[in-house]
């Protein structure tokens, strides 16, 4: 059974940092797009950062460029999201997602409907 387990969320002050982890099991980790999404109540789930596991190409939305960094430890089948210089508008539930096998980020998968497997989410709260 496919599992994605996020951890590392919490409450921080403006300018602080957090590192989210997404430990996966039950499916082939390589050869697909992995991504981090976030969602606040009443809004659609938003893709924040994407990485092609077998090629290491990365993509970010403009609002997090230069502050967030997505990475992967393929041996541990774990994806990470390093978040620096956090702002109140980064407050959200953060989800890890896996695209279908052989999916390429932004070519084959982009919006949340394109992704096959999801974690349960981890809350990030940034206070001023």
C-alpha positions as CSV (number, residue, x, y, z in Angstrom):
1,X,0.0,0.0,0.0
2,X,1.3,3.4,-1.0
3,X,2.3,5.6,2.0
4,X,3.6,9.1,2.3
5,X,4.3,10.4,5.8
6,X,5.1,14.1,6.3
7,X,6.8,15.5,9.3
8,X,8.6,18.6,10.4
9,X,5.8,21.1,10.5
10,X,5.3,23.4,13.4
11,X,5.0,27.0,14.6
12,X,7.7,29.6,13.9
13,X,8.1,33.3,13.9
14,X,8.5,35.4,10.8
15,X,11.9,34.8,9.3
16,X,12.3,31.4,10.8
17,X,13.0,28.1,9.1
18,X,11.5,24.6,8.9
19,X,12.5,21.5,7.1
20,X,9.6,19.2,6.1
21,X,10.2,15.5,5.3
22,X,8.2,13.1,3.3
23,X,9.0,9.4,3.9
24,X,7.5,7.1,1.3
25,X,6.9,3.4,1.0
26,X,4.8,1.0,-1.0
27,X,5.6,2.3,-4.5
28,X,8.5,2.8,-6.8
29,X,10.0,6.1,-5.7
30,X,12.2,6.8,-8.8
31,X,11.0,7.9,-12.3
32,X,8.3,10.2,-11.2
33,X,7.6,13.7,-10.1
34,X,7.3,14.4,-6.4
35,X,5.9,17.7,-5.1
36,X,4.9,19.7,-2.1
37,X,1.5,21.4,-2.0
38,X,-0.1,23.6,0.5
39,X,-3.6,24.5,1.4
40,X,-5.5,27.0,3.5
41,X,-9.2,26.6,4.4
42,X,-11.4,27.8,1.6
43,X,-8.7,27.8,-1.0
44,X,-7.6,25.3,-3.6
45,X,-4.5,23.1,-2.9
46,X,-1.5,24.9,-4.4
47,X,1.7,23.4,-5.8
48,X,4.7,25.0,-4.1
49,X,7.8,23.0,-5.2
50,X,8.3,20.1,-7.6
51,X,11.2,17.7,-8.3
52,X,11.8,15.1,-10.9
53,X,13.2,12.2,-8.9
54,X,15.3,10.7,-11.6
55,X,16.5,13.9,-13.2
56,X,16.6,16.3,-10.2
57,X,15.0,19.2,-12.1
58,X,13.2,21.4,-9.7
59,X,10.4,23.9,-10.0
60,X,9.0,26.5,-7.6
61,X,6.1,29.0,-7.6
62,X,7.3,32.6,-7.7
63,X,6.3,33.4,-4.1
64,X,8.8,30.8,-2.6
65,X,11.7,31.1,-5.1
66,X,14.9,31.8,-3.2
67,X,13.4,30.8,0.1
68,X,12.3,27.2,-0.3
69,X,14.3,24.3,-1.6
70,X,13.0,20.9,-2.6
71,X,15.4,17.9,-2.5
72,X,15.4,14.1,-2.3
73,X,17.3,11.3,-0.7
74,X,16.6,8.5,-3.2
75,X,18.2,5.8,-1.1
76,X,15.8,6.6,1.7
77,X,12.9,7.3,-0.6
78,X,12.3,10.6,1.2
79,X,11.6,14.1,-0.2
80,X,12.4,17.3,1.7
81,X,11.3,20.9,1.7
82,X,13.6,23.3,3.3
83,X,11.8,26.5,4.1
84,X,13.7,29.7,5.0
85,X,12.7,33.2,5.7
86,X,9.1,32.1,6.4
87,X,6.3,34.6,6.1
88,X,2.8,34.7,7.5
89,X,1.4,33.9,4.1
90,X,3.3,30.6,4.1
91,X,0.9,29.4,6.9
92,X,-0.9,26.4,5.5
93,X,-1.2,22.6,5.7
94,X,1.6,21.2,3.6
95,X,1.2,18.0,1.7
96,X,3.6,15.7,0.0
97,X,2.4,14.2,-3.3
98,X,3.7,11.6,-5.8
99,X,2.9,11.8,-9.5
100,X,2.2,8.7,-11.6
101,X,5.1,6.5,-12.6
102,X,7.2,8.1,-15.4
103,X,5.6,11.5,-14.8
104,X,7.7,14.6,-15.5
105,X,7.0,17.7,-13.4
106,X,5.2,20.5,-15.2
107,X,5.1,18.4,-18.4
108,X,2.9,15.6,-17.3
109,X,1.8,16.8,-13.8
110,X,1.1,20.2,-12.4
111,X,-2.1,20.7,-10.5
112,X,-3.2,18.7,-7.5
113,X,-5.6,16.6,-9.6
114,X,-2.6,15.2,-11.6
115,X,-1.0,13.5,-8.6
116,X,-1.5,9.9,-7.6
117,X,-0.6,9.5,-4.0
118,X,-0.8,11.9,-1.0
119,X,0.4,12.2,2.5
120,X,-1.8,13.3,5.4
121,X,-0.3,16.7,5.7
122,X,1.7,18.7,8.3
123,X,0.7,22.1,9.6
124,X,3.0,25.1,9.2
125,X,2.1,28.2,11.1
126,X,4.1,31.4,10.8
127,X,3.4,34.2,13.3
128,X,4.5,37.8,13.3
